[in-house]
Amino acid sequence: MSNLFYIYLASGVFFLLIEMLTATFYGLSVSVACFVLAMYVYMTGDASMTVTQGILLAVISALFAYFLPKWLRPNTPNLKSGLDAHIGQSFRLERVGTDWKVKIDGVDYLIDDDSETPDFEVGKKVRLESHDSGILKVSVVK
C-alpha cells in the first residue's frame, strides 16, 4: 500500500475536522473527495499523484460543495425581517410639516409622494403596501 493512500486519508480527516469547526459544507465536500480518492488509490495501487487524481479531487469537491447545502438544508420558510415583516399591516398617519409619516416599531418612516391622496388625514389608517429604502408606499384603509 502506498503512502499516497495515507495522505488522502489524513487529508480527509483534516478537512472533516475543519468542517466541524466551520459548518460551511466546503470542508465536508473536500473531505468526501479525499476519502473517494483514498479508495481510488487503494483500488488502483497508484504510488504517485496523477492528473486524473487532481481532476477527481476538483470535480468531486465542486459537486459536493454545490449540492450538499441544497440536500442538507432544512425546509424552513424564509422569515421576513425589518419593514418586510410589516407589509400588509395598518398604521396611523402623522404629519410633520408638509410630510406624511407613520411610526413603525418606534421609528418614523416617510410616505412616498406618489402614495399621498386627498383622503390623507392625521390619525387615519393606512396599509403598508411596499417600501423602497425606508420610503413607504401605502394605501388608505377604507
C-alpha positions in Angstrom: 0.0 0.0 0.0 1.4 3.4 -1.0 1.9 6.5 1.2 -0.5 8.3 -1.1 -3.4 6.4 0.3 -2.5 7.6 3.8 -2.0 11.1 2.6 -5.5 11.2 1.1 -6.9 9.5 4.2 -5.2 12.0 6.5 -6.4 14.9 4.3 -10.0 13.6 4.5 -9.8 13.6 8.3 -8.2 17.0 8.4 -10.9 18.6 6.2 -13.5 16.8 8.3 -12.2 18.5 11.4 -12.2 21.8 9.6 -15.8 21.2 8.7 -16.7 20.5 12.3 -15.2 23.9 13.2 -16.8 26.0 10.4 -20.0 24.1 9.4 -20.0 25.5 5.9 -20.1 22.2 3.9 -17.0 23.2 1.9 -14.6 21.3 4.2 -17.0 18.4 4.1 -17.0 18.4 0.3 -13.2 18.3 0.1 -13.2 15.7 2.9 -15.5 13.4 0.9 -13.4 14.0 -2.2 -10.3 13.0 -0.3 -11.9 9.8 1.0 -13.1 8.9 -2.5 -9.5 9.5 -3.8 -8.1 7.3 -0.9 -10.4 4.5 -2.1 -9.4 5.1 -5.7 -5.7 4.9 -4.8 -6.3 1.8 -2.7 -8.1 0.0 -5.6 -5.7 1.1 -8.4 -2.5 0.9 -6.4 -1.2 4.3 -7.7 2.0 5.3 -6.0 2.3 8.8 -7.2 -0.1 11.7 -7.9 -1.6 11.8 -11.3 -3.6 14.3 -13.3 -6.6 12.0 -13.0 -6.5 12.3 -9.2 -6.3 16.1 -9.4 -9.3 16.2 -11.8 -11.3 13.8 -9.5 -10.5 15.9 -6.5 -11.6 19.1 -8.2 -14.8 17.6 -9.7 -16.0 15.7 -6.6 -15.3 18.6 -4.2 -17.0 21.1 -6.6 -20.1 18.9 -7.0 -20.4 18.3 -3.3 -19.8 21.9 -2.5 -22.7 22.8 -4.7 -25.1 20.0 -3.8 -24.5 19.3 -0.1 -26.0 22.6 1.1 -29.1 22.0 -1.1 -29.6 18.5 0.1 -29.0 19.1 3.8 -30.8 22.5 4.1 -33.8 22.3 6.4 -37.1 23.1 4.8 -37.9 26.2 6.8 -39.8 29.1 5.4 -37.9 32.3 4.9 -38.6 34.7 7.7 -39.2 38.3 6.9 -37.4 41.0 8.8 -37.4 44.7 9.1 -40.1 46.5 7.1 -40.9 43.4 5.1 -42.5 41.9 8.2 -45.0 44.7 8.4 -46.2 44.7 4.8 -50.0 44.4 4.8 -50.4 45.8 8.3 -52.2 49.1 9.1 -50.7 52.1 10.8 -51.9 55.6 11.7 -50.9 58.6 9.7 -49.0 61.5 11.3 -48.0 64.9 9.8 -44.6 66.6 10.2 -44.5 69.9 8.4 -45.5 69.1 4.9 -44.5 65.4 5.1 -46.7 62.4 6.0 -45.2 59.7 8.1 -46.1 56.6 10.0 -44.5 55.2 13.1 -43.5 51.5 12.9 -41.7 49.9 15.9 -40.9 53.4 17.3 -39.3 54.6 14.1 -40.8 57.3 11.9 -40.9 56.5 8.2 -41.8 59.0 5.5 -44.5 58.2 3.0 -43.8 58.3 -0.7 -45.3 61.3 -2.5 -47.0 59.1 -5.1 -49.0 57.4 -2.3 -50.5 60.7 -1.0 -54.1 61.2 -1.7 -56.7 63.8 -0.8 -58.1 61.3 1.7 -55.0 61.6 4.0 -55.8 62.9 7.5 -53.9 62.8 10.7 -54.8 59.6 12.6 -56.4 57.9 9.6 -55.2 54.3 9.0 -53.1 53.3 6.0 -51.9 49.9 4.9 -48.3 49.4 4.1 -48.0 48.1 0.6 -44.3 48.2 0.0 -41.1 50.1 0.7 -38.1 51.4 -1.0 -35.1 52.4 1.1 -37.2 53.4 4.0 -39.7 55.4 1.9 -43.1 53.7 2.3 -45.8 53.1 -0.3 -49.2 53.0 1.4 -52.9 52.9 0.6 -55.7 54.4 2.7 -57.8 51.8 4.6 -61.5 52.3 3.8 
